Amino acid sequence: MRRSTTALALAAVLSTLLGGCSSAVRTEDGKTIELVDWRFVGDDSYHDFELRRVVEDLLIDFERDPTKESLLVDAASDLRDFYESRGFPEARVRYRIDRTRKPLRVVFETAEGPRVTIENMHLRGNKAFRAVELLPLWSRQRSGILGTGDPYFVRAELDAFRISLRGKYRDSGFLDASVEGPLVERQPGSDVARIAYDIEEGPRFVLESLDIESSILDAWEGRTADENRREIDSERAELVGEAYETLRLDAFRDRLRKRLQDDGYPTPSIRVEMTVERQADTGPPNRVRAKVTGTPGPRRRVHSVAIVGNDRTADRIVRRRISVRSGEWYDASKIDKAVGELYLTGLFSRIEVGRESAPDADGDVITFRLEEAEAREVGILAGYGSYELARTKLFLADNNLFGIGQSLRVTGKISQKSYGADATWREPRLFATDTGLAVTAAITQREEPTFTDISRSLSAAFDRRIFDATQLRVGYSIARSDGSNIDSSLRSLVVDDFVVSTVFTELAFDDRDSRLFPTRGSRALLRLEHADNALGGDITFDRATVQAGINTQLAERWILTAAMQSGVVFSKDAVPVQERFFNGGNSTVRSFRQSQLGPKTPLGRPSGGEFRNVFNLELRFPVFGPFEGAVFGDAGNVGVSVDDFGLDDMRYAIGAGLRFVLPIGPVRFDAGFNPNPHWDEDDYTLHLSVGYPF
C-alpha cells in the first residue's frame, strides 16, 4: 500500500528536478524527517523519475529511519526485478551510501546490460494443438513502436508460459502431459535469443462415465425434480464419451451446486471424485470415471430479512431492491440480484450477506450488512482553456437526499468568458420502477466571438437504462435566451429575446473502461429535439446530433482514439445564431480558434450554420513519467443551409500535443497546423486546456 504523503511526493519531485536537493519535511503524523539525496547512475533506458516510482515506498521508509539499510537491499532487488521484467536479463543494481554528507546521499548504480528480444519461439512435440492455438497463452511485451517488434526476453513470462502450456494440456484431457523449457539459445552479450519448449503430450483421456450420487438427485421434489433431472441428464450427455476436460467438468459441478442453492439448499457440499484408468498402447482408450458426490445439506426457508448499517438510508429504499420474501425457499440468485441492485444505487460502498437460524422458529434470517458510501460532496476545480482562459467550478452534492436515495447537485462556474450556475434534483427510481426523473434549473452567460448570450432554462427528463451500457432519456426543456453585444453584421440572424421550448429524446451508449482516462471501449450519443410554438416557445425547429468515439489500446499506454460529431437543424424560418452550429476550438478542429471555422459575415465574424461535421483521430503515447505525447488529425466543416449537407469545404488540422497527467485529468497543450489555410485563416493555433478533447 502506498504511504507517501503529498509533501513527500512533492519533495521527491523537486529533489529530482533540482539535482538531488533535499530538506526537512513534517509528515501527517507529526514526525520530522530529513530527506535523502537520492541518485541513480547508469539508468540509460529509464528516467530517474520512473525508477523512483518503482521503489517509492522503500525510499520513504528509509527516510523515516535511515538505520534500516535492509530497505536499500530490498530497493536494489526491486529495481533489478524491474529491469528483468522489461527485457534486461543481465541487469545488476547495487547501492552505496555516504553518511558523511549532509544530507545523506544514497546512489543506486545500475549495469543494465543488453536489452534482449526473442527472434524465434519454437514449440516442439505439439500434435493436438497448433502453435497458433498455444502462443496466445504467452503473455509478452513487444519491442518497437506500438509494440509491433519482437517480444522482450522476460524470464518470468517464459516460466509462466510453460505452466500455462502444461495446464492447457491437462485441462484438455492430456493428464500425463509434460513441458520442458524454456530452452534458451543465446550468445554471451547478444541482444537476441531463440526459445524452444519440448512438449510430450501423452495419451488423451476420455470421460467414460459421470455418475451423480442419489442423495443429490433426490433433493428436488415434484415438477422441479423432473425439470432439473432432464437438464442435468442433457448436460451430462454432452460430457460423457468426449475428451476429459477439467474445466467443463468443474463447470458442471458448479451449475449443480447453483441449482441446489437456488432451490432452498444454502450449503451444498459437492465434489467430483475421479478414477483414472491408464491402458497399454494396444488396449482401449485411457479412461476417466467421474462421480459427483456429497450432500445437498438441509433445505431452508427464509424466516425474515434484516437490514443493518443503513444509518441514513431509509429501510424502504433498501427493501425495494430486495426481492427475497419471508416463507420462500432460500434462493441464492435472488440474493445475488439484490446485492447487485443495491450496489447500482451508488449509496453503499460495501455489502455483505449473512445467514443464521431464526431463534425459536423454523427458517433462516437473511441479513444484509451495509456500509454506506459518503453521500455529501464538496469540491472546487480550476482549469484553463484556450478560449475561456482561466476558469473555476464549485460544486456541492448530496447523493442520498433525506435518506431516500434522491440526489441534489448544485454547481457554479466562472471563467473569463462565461459564468453560470445550475441545480439538478434526481429520483433514480420513480414510483419504485427502474425509470429515473431529473429536473434541472440553470442560468448561464457566455461571451461568443460575435455576441453575448444569457440563458435561463428549466428541464425535466425521464431516464432508463435499457442495456448494461445503454441509457434512454426523454424530456422537455424551456429556455429564455437574451442576446447582447451583437455584432452589427449578424443582426439578421440574432433574436434579442426569445423562448425556445423543446421535447427531446436521447440514446446514449458508453462502455469505456474510464471516463477520465479511457484506454478501450466506445461511446455513442444520438439526440433528437423538436422546438415548437405549441410547446410554449417563440421559434420552431428540429435538430439532430450524433456523436461517436472509440478507444483502442495498441500497446501499454499507446492509445488510438477516433471520434466524430455531426449535427443538423431544420427550420422554415431563419435559425437564431444562438441555436446554430459552430466549429473550431480545442476539442474540434484544432487548427482554428474557438468557433472560427466556417461561414463568416462580411466583417469576418463567424455566423454559424445549419449543419456541422467533425472528425478526429489521435494517437496518445508515453513520453516519460506522467507526461504523454499525442499526434492528431482533425477535419470538419460548417454549412450555411441544411439543404447543402455534406462533406464539402472540409477544413483540416494536423498537429501534436504534450499532456501532463493529473488525477483530475491531463493538462493538455496542443498545436494544430492548418495544411491549406485560406487567406483569412491562421497557419496554426495553440491550445492549453484540461482534459482529453474527446
N, C-alpha and C positions, 0 to 999 in steps of 0.2 A: 504494500500500500504506500502511495506517495505521501510523504510527510513534510514536504518543503513548504515553507511559508512564502507569502508574496515578497516579503523583504529579502529573504534568502535568494529567491529566484532572480529578483531584480539585481541584487548584488553580484550574483553569478554572471549575469549578462554583462554588467559593467566591467567586471573583472576580465572577461574575455575581450571585450571591445577595447579596453584601455591597457591591454598588455599585462594583465595579472595584478592590478592594484587591488587592495582589499581594505576593509575597515571593520570596526566592531559593529555588531548588529544585535538589537534586542529582539528576541523571539516572542511568539504569542504567549508562551508560558512564563515570561519574565526573565529568562536567563540571557546573559550577555555572552556572546561567543566571538572569537577572533577568526575572521575568515582567512582561509589558507590561500596562498599564492599558487594556484594550480597551473601546471604547464604540461603540454602534450608535445612530444618530439617524435618525428618520423611518421606522423599520420598524414601521408601524402594523399590518400584517397578520400579522407573524410575531414570535415572541418572540426575544429575543437568543440564548437557548439554541439555538434551531433554526438561526439564521444562523451561529453559531459552529461547529456541526457541519458545515456546508457547506464551510467553509474551514479546518477544524481543522489539517490538515497544514501548510498555508502559514503559519498563525499560529505554530505550534510551530517551524517552520524560521526564522521571523523572530526569535523569542525566542532561538534559538541564535546568530543572527548579525544584530543589528539594523542593520547597514550595508547589507544587501541589500534596498533599498527596492523593487526589482523584484518581490519577493514580494508586496508590498502592491498593486502594479499588477495582478498576477495574481489576488489575492484579490478586488479590486473587480470585475474582469471576471467571475470565477466567481459572485459574488453577483448581478451583472446577469443572467447566464445563468440563474441560479436563478429570479429573478423572472420572466424571459421565459418560462421553462418552466412557470410557474404562472399564465400569462394576463395578465401586465403588460407589454405590448409597448413601452411608453414608459418603462419603469423606467431610472433612471440612478443609478449608485453612484460616489461618489468618496471619497477618503480625505484626511485631513490628519493631520500628525504634529507633536507638540510635544515636542522633545528637551530643552527647558529644565526639564521637570517630572521629578520623581523620585517614583515610577517614570515612565519614558517613557510618554506617552499617545498612542494611535492612535484616531482617530474615523472611522468609516465613515458617511458621510452619504448617505441614500437618498431619492430622489424617486420614489416608487412609480408615480405616475400612475394612471389608471383601470384597473381590472381588467375586461378586455373579454371578453364572451361572444359566441358566434356564434348569431344568432337564425334564420339561414336558410343552408342549404347546397344549392346548385343545380348539378346535373350536366347539361350540355347536349351533345347530339350522340350520346348513348349509345343505340344501337339494339339491339345484340346482347345487352346485359346491362341488366337493370333496375337502377334506383338501389338497391333493397333488396339486390341482389347485390353491388354495388360498395362501398356505405358501410361494411360490416364491415372493409374494408381500411384504414379511417381509425381509427388508434389515438388515442383522445382522452380527456381528462379532463373530467368534467362538474361543473357547479356544483350548488349546492343540497344539502339534507340527503340523505344516502345516494347522492349523485351522480346525482340524477334531473333536474337542471336542464339548461339549455343548455350546450353544450361551451365551454370556455375557448378564447380565441384564442391559440394557440401556433404560432408560425411554423414551428418545426422539425417539428411534427406535420403541418402542412399541406403542407410540402415533401415529407415522406416519403409522404404520401397521393398526391401527383402521381406520384412514382416508382413506387408500388405500382400505381396505375391503369395506367400505361404497361406495367409488367411483366405485369399480368394480361392485357392485350390481346395483347401479343406472345407470351406463353406459350400463348395460345389460338388462335394462327394468324393474328392480325392483325399481320403483320410490319411494316407501314408506319404503324401507329397512332401518333398524337401527342397529347399532352395539354398544354394551356396553362393555367397557373394556379399558385397561387391568385390569382384576380381579386378584390380586396378593395374593398368599398364601405362606407365608414365616415366619419362626420362627425368633424372635429377635436375631440378631447376627449371623444367619445362612448364609452360603455361597451358598445355593441353594434356588431356588424359583420355584413355579409352576404358570403358567399363563393360564388364560382362557378368552375367548371372547364369549359373548352371541349374537347371530345373529338372528334377526327377519326379515325374507326375505320379507314377504308380497306378494301380487299378482304380477305376471309378466304382464306387459302391452304389447299389440300388436299394431303395426303400421297399422291402418286400411286404411288410405289414405295418399297420398303425392301429393298435387297439386302444380302447378307452375303457377305463375301469367303470363297472356298472354303477358304483355309488355316485359317480359324477353324472352319468346319463339319467339316473333316476331322480336327480334333483328337481327336474321340471315336471310339472303336472298338467294334465288335460291338454287343451289345444296348444298351449305354449310348448309342451313337451314334444308334440308331433312336429311343430314348425321347427324347433331347434334341432331335432334329430334329422329332419330332412336336410337342413342347411349344413349340419356337421357331416353327414354322410356324403353330401356333394363335395364339400371341401376336402374330405379325406380321400375321395376317389381321384381327385386331381393330383394327389401326392403319391399314392401307392403305385408302384410299378415304374416310377420315374427315378431319375438320379437323386440320390440322397443329398439334400441341400439344407444345411443347418438353419439358415435364415428363414426359409419357408416353413420349416417345422417349428421354429420359435414363434413365428407369426401365428401359426395355427394354435399353438398353446395359449398365446396372449389373447386371441379372439375368444377362445373358450373361457378363459378366466373373465374376460369382459362381459360375456353373456351371463355368467353367474352373478357378477356384481350388479348388472342391470336388472336382475330378476330376484333381488332380495338377499343375496349372499355377500355380505361385505368383506369376508375374509377367506376366500377360497385358497386352498393350498394345492397348486397344480404344478406338476413337474413331468418331465419326459425321461423315461428310462430306455436305454438302448442296449441291444445285444448285437455285436459285430461278428460276422462270420467271414473269415478270410478263406478263400478256396485256392486250390492248386491251379496252375496255369491252364490245365486241361479240363478243370471242373466247371461247374456253373458259376455265374457272376458272383462277385463278392456282394454280400447282402447285409442289410441292417434291418433288424426288427425293433420297432419302437412301440412303447406303451405309455399312454398318458395315465398317470396315477395321482392319487391324492384324495382330498376330501373337499366338498363344497363348503363345509363349515355350517354353522347354524343359520337358518333363514330368519331375517329380522324385519319387523315393520318399524315405520317411523312413528315414534310416540309424539314428538314435538320438535320444533325448530327454534333454536335460541340464537340470539344475536348479541355479541359482546364487542365493546370497543367503539361503538358509534356514539361518541360523546357529543358530537354536534349534529350529525345527520339523523333525521327522524327515522324511526323504525319502519314506518310505512314506505318510505323511499327505498329502503333496503329490501323489504319483503316483496315489493313489486317485481324485483329481479329474480326472486327465488320461487321456482315452481314446485318445490318439494312440499308435500302436504301430509298432515298427520293421518295415520291409518294406512297409508300406502306402503307397499313393499319398498325396501331400500333400493335406490336406483342411482348408481354411480354416474351415469350420463347426465341425469338431471342436476346432480350436484356440480359436475364439471361445467355444465352450461351456466349455472347460476354464478359460479366463480368468474367465468369469462365475462358475463354481463356486468357484474359488479366492477370489474377492472375497467371495462369500457366507459363507465361513468366518469372516470378520472378522479373520483372522490377518495380513493383508497390506494395507499402505497403498498400494502401487504394484506393478504387474505389467507387464513388457514382454516381448515375444516376439521373438526374433531367429532368423534362418535363415542358415546358411552351409554350404558344401560340406564334406563329411567328407574329411579328408586321406587320400589313398591308398585311397579307397573310393568306390563308386557310391552316391550319395544325399546327403541333407542332414541336418545336425544341427539339431534344433529346440531352442532354448534358452529356458527360462522364467527371466527375471531378476526376482527377488522382492525387495521391500523390506518387511521385517516391521514390523507395527504394534506400538506399545507394548503389551505384554501385561499388565503389572502396573499396578494402580490402587490408590491410597490416597486417601481423601477424608473430609472431615468437613463436615457440613451442619448448619446451625442454622435453626430456624424458630419459628413461633408459631401457635397455633390457639386459637380462642375457647373450646374445651373443654379440650384438653390443655395449654394455655398454652405456656410455653417448652419447646422440645424440641430434641434434638441426635441426629444419627445419624453413626456412624463406619462406614466400610466398607473392606474390603481384598479385592482380587480378583486372580486370575491367570487370564487368558483363554487361556493356552497351557500348561497344567499338564504338566510333564515333557516339553514339546515335542511332545506327541501330539494337540494340538487340544482336549483336555478343559479344562473351566474349574472353578474353585472360587471361590466368593464368600462372605465372612463379613461379617455386618452386626450391629452393636449399636446400639440406640437407647434413649433415655431421655427421658421428659417428666415433667411434674408429676403426670400421671395414670397413667403406664404405664412399663414398661421391658421389654426383650426382646432376644434375640439369635437369629440363625439362620445356618445354613451350608448352601449348595447346591452340590452337585457335578453336573456335566452332561457327558455324552458326546454330541456332536452327530450322530455317525454310528455308531450301534450296529451292530456286525457288518458294517461297511462299507456300510450301507444309508442311505437318506435319513431314517430314523427316529432320533430322539434319545431319550435317557433322562436324567431329572433326579431326584436324590434330595435331599430337604430335611429337616433336623432343626431344630426351633425350640422356644424357650421364651419365653413372654410372660406378664406380669402386667398386667392392665388394671383400672382402677377405673371402674366404670359408676355411674350415678346411684343405683342401688339394690343393687348388690353388687360384690364384687371377685372376679375370676376369674384363676386361674393355670392356664395350659395348656402341656402338653408334647406335642409332636407329631413324627411321622415320616411322610414321604410319599414315594412313588415314582411317577413319571408318564412315560409314553411320549408323544412329540410328533412330529408330522409336518406339514410344510407341504403342503397338498393343492392350493392355488392360490397365485398370487403374493401375495395379501393375506389368505389364509385358512389357519388352523392348527387342527389337531385334537389334543387331548390326552386320554389315557385313563390313569387311575391309581388308586392305593389310598392311603388315609391312615388312621392310627390316632393318636388323641389322648386324653390324660387331662386331665380338667378338674376343678379343685378350687375350689369356691366358698367365700367367706368374707365377713364383714361384710355379711351378707344382711339386707335389710330384713325385719322380722318379718311384714309383711303379704304377703310373697312366698314364705313357707315352703312353701306347697303347690305352687309352681312350680319350686323350686330343688332340684336334686340336688347334695349337697355334694361328692361324689366319684364320678365315673363315667368310663367309657371309651367313646368313640364311634369306631367303625371304619366307614369308608365306601369304596365304589368310586364313581368319578366319571368323567364324560366332559364335555369342554368343547370347544365350537366357537367360534373367535374370528375376527373379520374386522376389519381395520384398514387403510384406505388413506389416512389423513390425511397431509398434507404435513409435519407436525411433531408430535411427542408433547408438547413443551413449549409451543409457540406455534402451534396449528393454525389455519389460515385457510380451508382447504377439505378436503373428504373426509368420510368417515363411519367409524364403528366399531360393532361389534355383538358381543355375547357371549351364548352360551347354555350354561348349566351344569346338569347333572343329577347328583344324588347319591342313593345308596341306602346307608343305615346299617342294620346287622342284627347280631343276637346271633351269628349263624352266622359272621360275619366277625371275631369276637373282641371285640365291644363289649358294652355293657350296655343299650343302647337301640336301638330300631328306628324309622326314619322314612324318608320320601322327600322330597327337596327339589328344586325347580326355580327357577332365577333367570334372568332375561333382562335385558340392558342394551343400549341403542342410543343413538347420538348422531350428529348431522350438523352440519357447519360450512359456511356459505355466505358467500363474500366479496361483499358488496353494493357496496363501493367500497374504495378504498385505506384499509386499517386499520379498515374498518367490517365487523364480523363478526357474523353472526347464527348463534347456536348453539341447537339444540334437543336435548333428551336425555330419556330415560325409563329407569326401572328398575321391575321387577316381580318378586316372589318369592312362592312358596307352599311350605308344609311340611305333609306328610300324616303322621299317626301315629294308631294306635289308642289309645295312651296319651297322657297329658299331656306336652307337649313342654317339656323343661327351659328355663328362661329364658335360659340361655346360648346356646341354639340358636334362639331366637325372633327375629323381625324387630322392629326399632325404626326410628323416623323422626324427622326434625328435626335441624338442625345446619347447618354452613357449606357443605355440599355437597348437601343435600337440600332441605328446605323451610325457608327462611332466616328466617322469622318466629318460629321456635321454637329454643330452645336444644337442645343435644345430647340426643337420644333422648326429648324431652319431648312429641312429638306422638303421640297415640294413647291406647289404654286405660290406665287407672291403677287402682291399688289404692285401697281406702277411705281410706288415708292420703295419697293424691295422688302415689304413686310410679309411674313408668312400668313396666308389666308386659309390654310387647311383645305380639306377636300371631303368628298363623299365616300371615298374608299381608301384603304391603306393596306400595304403588304410589307412584311418584314421577314427576312430570312437570316439566320445566324449559324455559324459553325465556329467552334472554339476548341482548341486543344490546350489543356492545362497540364503542367508537368512540374516536378520538384526542382528547385534550384539548390538550396541548402537550408537546413533547419526549418524555420517557419515560413520561409519565402517560397513562393510559387511563381512560375512564369506562365505566359499564355501567348499563343498566336491565334489570330482570328480573321475571319472574313464575314462581312455583313453585306446585305443587299436589301433595298427597299424602295418603295415609291408611294406617292400620294396622288390621287386623281381628283380633278375638279368635279366630274359628273359620274355617278354610278353607272350610267349607260356605257361608259368607256372602260368599265372594269377590266383589268388585265395586268400584264407584267411589262407594259411599255414604259419607257423612260425610267428604267431602274437606275438607281444611284448606288455606288458601292463604297466599301471601306475594307482595307486590308491593314493589319496592324499587329502590335504586340503589347503585352502588358506585364506588370510586376505586381504581385499581391503579397501582403504581409498578413498571415492567417492569425486571427484572434478568436477567442471563444464565441464572440458575438457575430463572427463572420469576417471575411477578409477586407482589409483596407486595400483598395484597388486603384492602380494607376494604369490607364490605357492610353495609347497613342494610336489614333486612327488616321490613315492616309487615304486620300481620295485619288484613285488611279487615273481619273479622267475628269478633272474639275472644269466646270463651266466658268465663265468669266466672273460670275458673281459668287463663286463658291471658294471656300478656303482649301488650300492644299492639304492641310492636316488639322486635326483638333486633338487637344489633350483633355483627358477626363480624370478626375480624382473623386472617388466615392467609396462607400462602404457596402459590402455585399456583392454576391455574384450578379452579373447582369441579367441572367435568365436561368 
